[in-house]
Amino acid sequence: MSAGPEALANECWIVTDGVVGLENQVLGLAERLPLSPRRFRVSFRQPWQFLAPHSIGDALAHLADKSDAFAAPWPRLLIGSGRHSIPVSRAVKRASHGRALIVHCEDPHAPASWFDAVIAPMHDQLSGPNVFSILGSPNRITPRRLVEARATFAPLFSSLRTPRVAVLVGGDSKTHGKVTALGNDAVVSALLSLCRDHGLMVSTSRRTPASLVEALKHALGATDAYIWDGKDPNPYFGMLAWADAFLVTGDSVNMICEAAGTGKPVHVLPLPGGR
């Protein structure tokens, strides 16, 4: 008599390729569930890397050395995002005899029928019986997290003059392409105007081009604006907690939604280009 399927672990697996914007969306969903979240970052060897979201054979046999490993017991729920998560999601579904619930966050650019549910922003314009469209994107902003961040980062931001404006700067993206000199000028000009009457807290991202980072440091160096140097622990949640309002570059839906999650006024700074 053959043994039946093993019991599922009371866990929620979070599977992405490690891109921060994707991972934070999935964490934003998982952290609100009564399941223990477990984070995985996936990477495939070539040529399997280029086949995703499709795969040939057992996707779990094609993982790169730097990838996290996947093994039973399989989870009750797996939430993935990004095309590299999809071969893993489907492999876990098969290995669990179809019992693991598989959810994909954002447009999978693959058939929605591959998943038990797809949670996609309205602007992706997806539809289907298992597609749940939401306004914007999921995030990790909660009242408790903001209270904790306000206390943690009080030594850094409490003495900054008011009203405080958190400036969230993105950069190169699929929707806006490369940030040009014109984009640099737009951001710097807006901040120079703001810093006359506001205390600024400026956060750049991994996508922010070096030329824009240097332009910001040069333009605001003689002011009392705080600019994160990218080296110390990231005070991003502290900025969200201490801000009275936000200025966010328009290349990132995630950053706009995170700012909006605080309930404070959010102003979007358009970057040249975009779609």
N, C-alpha and C positions, 0 to 999 in steps of 0.2 A: 504494500500500500504506500503510495507516494505521499510525502508530507505536503500539507497545504501551504499557501503563501504565508510568509512571516508577518507578524503584527507590524503595523505602521508605527513609526516613531511619532510621538506627540510634539512634532516640530513643524516649523515653517521654514523651508529652505529658500534662501534668497540667492538667485543666480544671475550674475551679470559678468561682463568682461572687465569690470573694475572702473569703468567710466563713472566719475563722481555724480554727474547729473542723473544717470540711469539708476545708480545704486541708491541715491537718496529718495527717488520716487518709490522704489520697491520697499525700502525701509519705512517710508512714510505709511505704507499700507500695512506692512507686517507688524510694526510696533503697536498697532491699535487692535491686534488680535490676541485672543487668549491662548496663544501657542508660543513656544520658545523659538525665537528667531535664530537661524544659523546661516551665516554669510559664506557664500562661495564665489570665487572669481575663476572664470573659465578661460582657457586658451587652448587652441588646437594646433597640432603640427601641420605643416604644409604637406599636401595641397588642401587638406581638410578645412583649414582656416578660410579658404576662399570659397568653399562650397556652401558654407552657412548662409541662410538658415537650413539648407538641405544637407543631407548626409548620406553616405553609402555604408551599409553594414552597421556595426556597433559603434556609435559615436563615442562612447566612453573608452573605447580602445584606441582612440586617435588623439587623446589629450596630450598636450605638450608637457614637458617636465615642470615648467613653472606653474602649471594649472593646479588648482585644488583637485583632490580626488573625490570620487563619488562611489559610495558603496551602501549596501543594505545595513541596517534597516532603513527602508525608504520613508519619506515624510508623509504626513497626512496632507500637507499642502506645499506646493512649490510655486513661487512667484518669480518669474524671470522677466528680463528686459534686455533688449538688444539682440541682434541676429545670432550672435554666438551662443546665447543661452538656449536657443530653440532646439538644436540637436540634443542637448542634455535633457531638456524638458520632455521631449518625446521618448528618449531612452529610459528615463525614470518612469514614465507612464507605462511603458511596456514591461519593464522589470518588476513593477509593482502589481502586475496583472490588471492594470487599469484602475487600481484603487486610489492611487495618489491623485489629488485634485490639482490640475495644472492651470495656472492663471498667467497671462502675459500682460505686461503693462506697456502701453504705447502701441502704435501701429506695428504689427509684426512683419509686414510686407511678405506675408505668407497666408495661406487659407486660415480663416478664423476657426474653422472646424477642427484644426489640429489641437485646439485648447478647449478646456472646459469653460473658460471665460476669458474675454479680452477686455481690459479696462483702458480705453483710449480717450484722449482729449477730443472735444467736439471739432476742433479745427482739422483733425485727421480725416473727418468725414467718413468714418466707417459705420457700417450698419450690419445687423445680423441678429439672429435669435440669442446668441451668447455674447453679444457686444454691449458693453455698458459705457456709454459716452459720458464724460464728465467735463465740467468747465475748468480749463487750465490743466494743471498736473498735480499729482499727489505730492505731499511734502511732509517734513518732520516737525513742522512748527506746531507746538502745543502751548497752552498757558503755563503748564508746569516747567517746560523747558525754558521758556522765556524768563520766568521768575528765577530759576537757577542761574541762567546766564547773566541776568542783571546783577546778581550778587557776586558771581565769579569775576566779572569784568568791571566792577565798580571802581577799583583803583585806576583803571585805564581810562574810563570815559566819564566818571562822575564830575570831574572838574572842567570838562569841555563846555564852552559857553552854549547857551541855548538861544533859539531852538536848535536841536541837533538834527542833522540830516545824514542818513546813511546813504552813501553813494556806492552802488553795486555795478561794477564795470565788467562787462564780458569781453568779447573780442571776435576772433575769426570763427566762423560758423558755416554750416551747410546752407543756411537760409540767407546769410549776408555776405558770404565769401570773406575775402581778406579785408581787414580794416585798413583803409588808406589814410594818407596824410589829412585828407578832408575829414575823416572820422575822428582822428586825433584832435584836430582843431575844434570840432564840434563839442567834444567832451571837455577839453581844457577850457574853452570859452565859457561853457555853462558853469563850471566849477569856480572859475575866477569871479563870476558874477555872484554866485551863491555865498562864497566865503566872506563877503563883505558884511553880511548880517547873520550868518549861521555858523555853527560849529560843525565841521565836516568830519565824517568817518568814512574813509575810502577803502574799499576792498576790491582788488582785482582778482581775476581767475586764471586758471592754467591756460586759457585761450587768449588772454590779453597779450597782444604783441609787445615785445620789449621796447619798441619805439614809443608806444603809448605810455607804458610804465615810466619811462625816463622823462617823457614830456610832463606827466603829472608831478613827478618829483621836482622837476625844475620849476614848474609854474607855481606849485603850492609850497615850495620849500621855505619861503619866508613868511608863511602864514601859520596859524595854529592848527591847521588841518592835520588829522591823524591819517597816515597812509600805511596800511599793512605792508611790511617788507617781504612777506612770503617766507620768512624764516622762523619767526617766533610762532608759538601755537596760534592757530587761526582764530581770531576773535569774532568770526562771522556771526555766531549766535548772540554774542554780546552787542554787536552793532544793531542787530534786529531788535534786541531788548531795549536798548538805550535810545533808539531813534524816535524823534517826534514825527518824522516824515521820511520818505525815500525818493531817491532819484535813481532809476534803474535803466541801463541801456537796453534798447528794444530787441536785442538779438537772442534773449533767453527767456522763454516762457517760464522756465523753472524759477529763475531769480525773481521774476515779477510776481509769481504765485507765492513764493516764500515771503516776500515783503507784504503782500496782501493778506497773508495768513496772520499777521500781527494786528490787523484792524486799523493800522495807521494809514494816512494818505500816501498814495503811491503815484509818482509822476514818471512817465516813460520818456526817455531821451532817444529819439530816433537816430539810428546810424545810417549813413548813406548806403543806398542799395537795399537789398532785402526783398523778400517776397511773402 
